[in-house]
């Protein structure tokens, strides 16, 4: 029995996403943002903190559901890794601003704790963006397709002449010159 998960994107399962590094980082990020949101609501934080954190939680939940249901393979007209990176960059900016503002000394302890959770979630967002970026740089054809760089494409017999036409007469003249 082979214990490895298939690298073919069509055979990717829910379990494969959940135990992958990308899945674990997204789930931890989602949990941290939801816990921070709950604390903001309970502590009656300013509405902007709650709204921005809710928006980030919904967006992360959308991407988790997208990858769990394999909708990124069905909806191929969008380049999902690029959208995921853009979302991560926006999340980093907004979540960091809200988290730092919630650490102002005049705030309640609960809001400060939610701010610390927001900073930790921002760190996981940076890790998520780095994973997606690395996947795109090493495999631009798709986020889950695995190709080895040491494997070369097979060439046909005449592939060396693909950029110019092949003339038997010219090649005979070159052979005679040698």
C-alpha positions as CSV (number, residue, x, y, z in Angstrom):
1,X,0.0,0.0,0.0
2,X,1.2,3.4,-0.9
3,X,0.7,6.0,1.9
4,X,1.4,9.0,-0.3
5,X,-1.4,11.2,-1.5
6,X,-1.9,11.4,-5.2
7,X,-0.5,14.5,-6.8
8,X,-3.0,14.4,-9.7
9,X,-5.3,17.4,-9.2
10,X,-8.3,15.4,-10.4
11,X,-7.8,12.8,-7.7
12,X,-7.4,15.3,-4.8
13,X,-9.7,14.6,-1.9
14,X,-11.1,16.6,1.0
15,X,-8.8,14.7,3.3
16,X,-5.8,15.5,1.2
17,X,-6.5,19.2,1.5
18,X,-7.1,19.1,5.2
19,X,-3.8,17.3,6.0
20,X,-1.7,19.4,3.6
21,X,0.4,22.2,4.9
22,X,-1.8,24.7,2.9
23,X,-5.0,23.3,4.4
24,X,-3.6,23.3,8.0
25,X,-2.4,26.9,7.7
26,X,-5.8,28.0,6.3
27,X,-7.7,26.2,9.0
28,X,-5.6,27.7,11.8
29,X,-5.9,31.1,10.2
30,X,-9.7,30.7,10.0
31,X,-10.0,29.5,13.6
32,X,-7.8,32.4,14.9
33,X,-9.9,35.0,13.0
34,X,-13.2,33.6,14.2
35,X,-12.0,33.5,17.8
36,X,-10.8,37.1,17.5
37,X,-14.2,38.0,16.0
38,X,-16.1,36.4,18.8
39,X,-14.0,38.2,21.4
40,X,-14.5,41.6,19.5
41,X,-18.3,41.0,19.6
42,X,-18.4,39.9,23.3
43,X,-16.2,42.9,24.3
44,X,-18.3,45.3,22.3
45,X,-15.4,46.5,20.3
46,X,-15.8,49.3,17.7
47,X,-17.9,48.3,14.7
48,X,-15.0,48.7,12.3
49,X,-13.0,46.0,14.1
50,X,-16.0,43.6,14.0
51,X,-16.8,44.4,10.3
52,X,-13.2,44.0,9.0
53,X,-12.7,40.8,11.0
54,X,-16.0,39.4,9.8
55,X,-15.1,40.2,6.2
56,X,-11.8,38.4,6.6
57,X,-13.4,35.4,8.3
58,X,-16.0,35.1,5.4
59,X,-13.3,35.4,2.8
60,X,-11.1,32.7,4.4
61,X,-14.1,30.5,4.8
62,X,-14.9,31.0,1.1
63,X,-11.4,29.8,0.1
64,X,-11.5,26.9,2.5
65,X,-14.8,25.7,1.1
66,X,-13.6,26.3,-2.5
67,X,-10.6,24.1,-1.9
68,X,-12.5,21.5,0.1
69,X,-15.2,21.0,-2.6
70,X,-12.5,21.2,-5.4
71,X,-14.3,24.1,-7.0
72,X,-11.0,25.5,-8.1
73,X,-10.7,22.6,-10.5
74,X,-14.3,23.1,-11.8
75,X,-14.1,26.9,-12.3
76,X,-11.0,27.0,-14.4
77,X,-11.8,30.4,-16.0
78,X,-10.4,32.1,-12.9
79,X,-6.8,31.8,-11.7
80,X,-7.5,30.9,-8.1
81,X,-3.9,31.0,-6.7
82,X,-3.6,34.6,-7.8
83,X,-6.9,35.5,-6.2
84,X,-5.8,33.7,-3.1
85,X,-2.5,35.7,-3.0
86,X,-4.3,39.0,-3.5
87,X,-6.8,38.1,-0.7
88,X,-3.9,37.2,1.6
89,X,-2.1,40.5,0.9
90,X,-5.3,42.4,1.6
91,X,-5.9,40.4,4.8
92,X,-2.4,41.1,6.0
93,X,-2.9,44.9,5.6
94,X,-6.4,45.1,7.1
95,X,-6.0,42.6,9.9
96,X,-2.7,44.0,11.0
97,X,-4.2,47.6,11.1
98,X,-7.1,46.4,13.2
99,X,-5.0,44.3,15.5
100,X,-2.5,47.0,16.2
101,X,-5.3,49.5,16.8
102,X,-6.9,47.2,19.2
103,X,-3.7,47.1,21.3
104,X,-4.0,50.8,22.2
105,X,-3.7,51.1,26.0
106,X,-7.2,52.6,26.5
107,X,-8.9,49.5,25.2
108,X,-10.3,46.6,27.3
109,X,-8.2,43.5,28.0
110,X,-10.5,41.3,25.9
111,X,-10.0,43.6,22.8
112,X,-6.3,43.5,23.4
113,X,-6.4,39.7,23.5
114,X,-8.4,39.7,20.2
115,X,-5.7,42.0,18.8
116,X,-3.0,39.6,19.7
117,X,-4.9,36.8,18.1
118,X,-5.3,39.0,15.0
119,X,-1.5,39.5,14.9
120,X,-1.0,35.7,15.1
121,X,-3.6,35.2,12.4
122,X,-1.6,37.8,10.3
123,X,1.5,35.7,10.7
124,X,-0.4,32.6,9.5
125,X,-1.7,34.7,6.6
126,X,1.9,35.6,5.6
127,X,2.8,31.9,5.8
128,X,-0.2,31.1,3.6
129,X,0.8,33.7,1.0
130,X,4.3,32.4,1.0
131,X,3.1,28.8,0.4
132,X,1.0,29.9,-2.5
133,X,3.7,32.1,-4.0
134,X,6.2,29.2,-3.7
135,X,3.8,26.9,-5.4
136,X,3.3,29.3,-8.2
137,X,7.0,29.9,-8.7
138,X,7.9,26.3,-8.8
139,X,4.8,25.1,-10.6
140,X,3.1,27.8,-12.7
141,X,0.8,25.3,-14.4
142,X,-1.3,24.8,-11.3
143,X,-1.2,24.8,-7.5
144,X,-1.6,21.1,-7.0
145,X,0.2,19.6,-10.0
146,X,3.5,18.2,-9.1
147,X,6.2,18.0,-11.8
148,X,9.8,17.2,-11.3
149,X,12.3,19.6,-12.7
150,X,14.8,16.9,-13.5
151,X,12.5,15.2,-15.9
152,X,13.0,16.4,-19.5
153,X,10.5,16.3,-22.3
154,X,11.1,13.6,-24.8
155,X,12.4,14.9,-28.1
156,X,11.5,13.5,-31.4
157,X,14.2,12.6,-33.9
158,X,13.7,15.8,-35.9
159,X,13.1,18.2,-33.0
160,X,16.5,19.8,-33.4
161,X,15.3,21.2,-36.8
162,X,12.1,22.6,-35.4
163,X,13.3,26.2,-35.6
164,X,14.4,26.0,-39.3
165,X,13.5,23.9,-42.2
166,X,15.5,20.7,-42.8
167,X,17.2,20.5,-46.2
168,X,19.0,17.3,-47.0
169,X,21.2,19.0,-49.6
170,X,22.5,21.6,-47.1
171,X,23.2,19.0,-44.4
172,X,25.2,16.9,-47.0
173,X,27.3,20.0,-47.9
174,X,28.0,20.6,-44.2
175,X,29.1,17.0,-43.8
176,X,31.4,17.2,-46.8
177,X,33.0,20.4,-45.4
178,X,33.9,18.5,-42.2
